[in-house]
Amino acid sequence: MTECLQSLADCQFNESAEKELAVYAKAIGHPARVRLLRILARRVCLGSDLVGQLGLAQSTVSEHLRILREAGLVHAEVKHPKTCFSLRPEGIQRVQQLLADIDPL
């Protein structure tokens, strides 16, 4: 947790944690990706039906999923002929932990 006693000069920052949180924030910084996370939180495996639920083009959904996968928030498993997507609980928990470490003044 950040410790700020009297002034900003007294604050101790964790640059590594800040960078990590920034990566997650960038990944969830689009409404469609937030919606994808909400959808995936309700189901274990979803394939092509994500396109219908989001009302976006397949290529757009794929790009959003790629960004979430690269950030470690979503897992993809190929089950021919489709790919199943699910949340990575450890990624979601890490985001929650990093946000909890932001101590409001």
Contacts in CASP RR format, 6 or more apart in sequence:
PFRMAT RR
TARGET T0000
AUTHOR 0000-0000-0000
METHOD contacts of the structure
MODEL  1
MTECLQSLADCQFNESAEKELAVYAKAIGHPARVRLLRILARRVCLGSDL
VGQLGLAQSTVSEHLRILREAGLVHAEVKHPKTCFSLRPEGIQRVQQLLA
DIDPL
1 101 0 8 1.000
1 103 0 8 1.000
2 11 0 8 1.000
2 12 0 8 1.000
2 13 0 8 1.000
2 14 0 8 1.000
2 101 0 8 1.000
2 102 0 8 1.000
2 103 0 8 1.000
3 10 0 8 1.000
3 11 0 8 1.000
3 12 0 8 1.000
4 10 0 8 1.000
4 11 0 8 1.000
4 103 0 8 1.000
4 105 0 8 1.000
14 101 0 8 1.000
17 98 0 8 1.000
17 101 0 8 1.000
20 94 0 8 1.000
20 98 0 8 1.000
21 95 0 8 1.000
21 98 0 8 1.000
21 99 0 8 1.000
23 71 0 8 1.000
24 71 0 8 1.000
24 73 0 8 1.000
24 91 0 8 1.000
24 94 0 8 1.000
24 95 0 8 1.000
24 98 0 8 1.000
26 71 0 8 1.000
27 33 0 8 1.000
27 67 0 8 1.000
27 68 0 8 1.000
27 70 0 8 1.000
27 71 0 8 1.000
27 72 0 8 1.000
27 73 0 8 1.000
28 34 0 8 1.000
28 37 0 8 1.000
28 68 0 8 1.000
28 71 0 8 1.000
28 73 0 8 1.000
28 95 0 8 1.000
30 64 0 8 1.000
32 54 0 8 1.000
32 56 0 8 1.000
32 60 0 8 1.000
32 61 0 8 1.000
32 64 0 8 1.000
33 64 0 8 1.000
33 67 0 8 1.000
33 68 0 8 1.000
35 54 0 8 1.000
36 50 0 8 1.000
36 54 0 8 1.000
36 61 0 8 1.000
36 64 0 8 1.000
36 65 0 8 1.000
36 68 0 8 1.000
36 74 0 8 1.000
37 68 0 8 1.000
37 73 0 8 1.000
37 74 0 8 1.000
37 87 0 8 1.000
37 92 0 8 1.000
39 46 0 8 1.000
39 50 0 8 1.000
39 53 0 8 1.000
39 54 0 8 1.000
40 46 0 8 1.000
40 74 0 8 1.000
40 85 0 8 1.000
40 86 0 8 1.000
40 87 0 8 1.000
41 87 0 8 1.000
43 86 0 8 1.000
44 84 0 8 1.000
44 86 0 8 1.000
45 77 0 8 1.000
45 79 0 8 1.000
45 84 0 8 1.000
45 85 0 8 1.000
45 86 0 8 1.000
46 84 0 8 1.000
46 85 0 8 1.000
46 86 0 8 1.000
47 82 0 8 1.000
47 83 0 8 1.000
47 84 0 8 1.000
47 85 0 8 1.000
48 58 0 8 1.000
48 82 0 8 1.000
50 61 0 8 1.000
50 65 0 8 1.000
50 85 0 8 1.000
51 57 0 8 1.000
51 58 0 8 1.000
51 61 0 8 1.000
54 61 0 8 1.000
56 64 0 8 1.000
65 74 0 8 1.000
65 76 0 8 1.000
65 85 0 8 1.000
68 74 0 8 1.000
69 75 0 8 1.000
69 76 0 8 1.000
72 88 0 8 1.000
72 91 0 8 1.000
73 87 0 8 1.000
73 88 0 8 1.000
73 91 0 8 1.000
73 92 0 8 1.000
73 95 0 8 1.000
74 85 0 8 1.000
74 86 0 8 1.000
74 87 0 8 1.000
74 88 0 8 1.000
75 85 0 8 1.000
75 86 0 8 1.000
75 87 0 8 1.000
75 88 0 8 1.000
76 83 0 8 1.000
76 84 0 8 1.000
76 85 0 8 1.000
77 83 0 8 1.000
77 84 0 8 1.000
77 85 0 8 1.000
77 86 0 8 1.000
78 84 0 8 1.000
END
